[in-house]
Amino acid sequence: MAVEMGSPSADGLGDVVRALEKWQDDTVPVQLHPGDVGWYWRFGAERTAQATRTWSRAGEILAVGLLDGADLLRLAFAPRALRDEELARQVASDVSGRGVLPEGKVSVEAPMSALIRDVLSEDGWGSGEPWTLLRRDLGAPVPDPGVDIEVVGPEQAREWAAALRASFGGSTSTDERWHAMAAGVPYAGARCLAVRDERGEMVAVVIVWSAGVGRMGLIEPMGVHREHRGHGYGRAITMAGARALRELGSSSVVVYTPSSNVGAVATYRSAGLEQVSERRDLCRDARHAP
Ligand SMILES: CC(C)(COP(=O)(O)OP(=O)(O)OC[C@H]1O[C@@H](n2cnc3c(N)ncnc32)[C@H](O)[C@@H]1OP(=O)(O)O)[C@@H](O)C(=O)NCCC(=O)NCCS
């Protein structure tokens, strides 16, 4: 049977999320997580569906892509299909030529060991900036971070969004987006957390996303208000996120961050995550003809 590319309707996103959940196994490379789709859901179900692609054979989803921004496609594969040649060639061909990505300079994030990396490299795609993978096993308990942790619900959405804007330059976070995200399918397995300073201001924020019991959980996003850095809040909120994932039954907590973000790498390490490996996106240069 041939491999076919599809784009789900908003109602069909549940099937895509369930497929991604099943693939978050500690024995396979870290790849696009249901939490990444859940975080994208802040733009609403319709836009999330429009940004999603699936590749299926005989009705079974074998690969999922999320167009995360104008020029980046992030991919995940069913573990047993990571080296499936027909699938890799079809995805590569669709990504290179069928209007999935725009013309010009574009990037594809694909799990290490996926055959599509070889196929795109052979086609002349280069590599982008390095991203560092950090991971903590959740078999053993995570120590108490020693600060009060607040579980964020609809009432705190506005404050949470403001704290996220104060953490990330260029963030367009709003409470409307928080509500859209919280209505998404993946959010059922997520926890949105915050820490306040002694005056009650929200200073550190995180969302952790479970993919179900015995599977990897994801941190996305995590940040500390720029006026409150260097006081251990980043470490504390990361540890709180890891503890929440353990309660949800996750086997591990993982996060990818640009290797150049030394503060983030140091903070995750300080919270007990270990640097595992680096990964680079595959990039097509503006001059490279598809
Ligand atoms: C990265 C970030 C969360 C750190 O928050 P923070 O509250 O200042 O971090 P902490 O005070 O808890 O520091 C934790 C550890 O990281 C180290 N660290 C923090 N920022 C650092 C930096 N810029 N350079 C080097 N080390 C740094 C601290 O020294 C500390 O180390 P230690 O535990 O060994 O003493 C914050 O700078 C931030 O929000 N950045 C922008 C958003 C971002 O990059 N988020 C993460 C990627 S998704």
The ligand as an SDF file (V2000), in Angstrom:
LIG
                    3D

 48 50  0  0  0  0  0  0  0  0999 V2000
   16.9350   30.1400   31.8620 C   0  0  0  0  0  0  0  0  0  0  0  0
   16.1300   30.7560   33.0070 C   0  0  0  0  0  0  0  0  0  0  0  0
   14.8300   29.9930   33.1790 C   0  0  0  0  0  0  0  0  0  0  0  0
   16.9450   30.7030   34.3110 C   0  0  0  0  0  0  0  0  0  0  0  0
   16.1430   31.1520   35.3800 O   0  0  0  0  0  0  0  0  0  0  0  0
   16.7800   31.5620   36.8050 P   0  0  0  0  0  0  0  0  0  0  0  0
   15.6740   31.6720   37.7810 O   0  0  0  0  0  0  0  0  0  0  0  0
   17.6790   32.7250   36.6490 O   0  0  0  0  0  0  0  0  0  0  0  0
   17.6610   30.2600   37.1390 O   0  0  0  0  0  0  0  0  0  0  0  0
   18.1470   29.7810   38.5810 P   0  0  0  0  0  0  0  0  0  0  0  0
   18.4230   30.9930   39.4340 O   0  0  0  0  0  0  0  0  0  0  0  0
   17.2110   28.7750   39.1120 O   0  0  0  0  0  0  0  0  0  0  0  0
   19.5370   29.0920   38.2020 O   0  0  0  0  0  0  0  0  0  0  0  0
   19.6680   27.6940   38.0570 C   0  0  0  0  0  0  0  0  0  0  0  0
   21.1140   27.3830   37.7100 C   0  0  0  0  0  0  0  0  0  0  0  0
   21.4290   27.8370   36.3820 O   0  0  0  0  0  0  0  0  0  0  0  0
   22.5020   28.7450   36.4000 C   0  0  0  0  0  0  0  0  0  0  0  0
   22.2080   29.8100   35.4510 N   0  0  0  0  0  0  0  0  0  0  0  0
   21.0450   30.4790   35.2950 C   0  0  0  0  0  0  0  0  0  0  0  0
   21.1480   31.3920   34.2980 N   0  0  0  0  0  0  0  0  0  0  0  0
   22.3910   31.2590   33.8090 C   0  0  0  0  0  0  0  0  0  0  0  0
   23.0930   31.9110   32.7640 C   0  0  0  0  0  0  0  0  0  0  0  0
   22.5100   32.8780   31.9930 N   0  0  0  0  0  0  0  0  0  0  0  0
   24.3700   31.5250   32.5120 N   0  0  0  0  0  0  0  0  0  0  0  0
   24.9530   30.5470   33.2330 C   0  0  0  0  0  0  0  0  0  0  0  0
   24.3380   29.8930   34.2600 N   0  0  0  0  0  0  0  0  0  0  0  0
   23.0740   30.2530   34.5340 C   0  0  0  0  0  0  0  0  0  0  0  0
   22.5490   29.2820   37.8150 C   0  0  0  0  0  0  0  0  0  0  0  0
   23.8430   29.7150   38.1450 O   0  0  0  0  0  0  0  0  0  0  0  0
   22.1360   28.0630   38.6230 C   0  0  0  0  0  0  0  0  0  0  0  0
   23.2170   27.1760   38.7400 O   0  0  0  0  0  0  0  0  0  0  0  0
   23.5010   26.3280   40.1000 P   0  0  0  0  0  0  0  0  0  0  0  0
   22.1910   25.6950   40.4930 O   0  0  0  0  0  0  0  0  0  0  0  0
   24.5170   25.3420   39.6760 O   0  0  0  0  0  0  0  0  0  0  0  0
   23.9520   27.3090   41.0990 O   0  0  0  0  0  0  0  0  0  0  0  0
   15.8120   32.2730   32.6900 C   0  0  0  0  0  0  0  0  0  0  0  0
   17.0100   32.9290   32.3610 O   0  0  0  0  0  0  0  0  0  0  0  0
   14.8210   32.4680   31.5610 C   0  0  0  0  0  0  0  0  0  0  0  0
   13.6010   32.4910   31.7840 O   0  0  0  0  0  0  0  0  0  0  0  0
   15.2930   32.6170   30.3030 N   0  0  0  0  0  0  0  0  0  0  0  0
   14.4440   32.8890   29.1410 C   0  0  0  0  0  0  0  0  0  0  0  0
   13.4920   31.7440   28.8350 C   0  0  0  0  0  0  0  0  0  0  0  0
   14.2280   30.4380   28.5600 C   0  0  0  0  0  0  0  0  0  0  0  0
   15.2880   30.3990   27.9750 O   0  0  0  0  0  0  0  0  0  0  0  0
   13.6150   29.3140   29.0160 N   0  0  0  0  0  0  0  0  0  0  0  0
   14.1810   27.9940   28.8970 C   0  0  0  0  0  0  0  0  0  0  0  0
   14.1540   27.4350   27.5300 C   0  0  0  0  0  0  0  0  0  0  0  0
   12.5800   26.8000   27.1000 S   0  0  0  0  0  0  0  0  0  0  0  0
  1  2  1  0
  2  3  1  0
  2  4  1  0
  2 36  1  0
  4  5  1  0
  5  6  1  0
  6  7  2  0
  6  8  1  0
  6  9  1  0
  9 10  1  0
 10 11  2  0
 10 12  1  0
 10 13  1  0
 13 14  1  0
 14 15  1  0
 15 16  1  0
 15 30  1  0
 16 17  1  0
 17 18  1  0
 17 28  1  0
 18 19  1  0
 18 27  1  0
 19 20  2  0
 20 21  1  0
 21 22  1  0
 21 27  2  0
 22 23  1  0
 22 24  2  0
 24 25  1  0
 25 26  2  0
 26 27  1  0
 28 29  1  0
 28 30  1  0
 30 31  1  0
 31 32  1  0
 32 33  2  0
 32 34  1  0
 32 35  1  0
 36 37  1  0
 36 38  1  0
 38 39  2  0
 38 40  1  0
 40 41  1  0
 41 42  1  0
 42 43  1  0
 43 44  2  0
 43 45  1  0
 45 46  1  0
 46 47  1  0
 47 48  1  0
M  END
$$$$
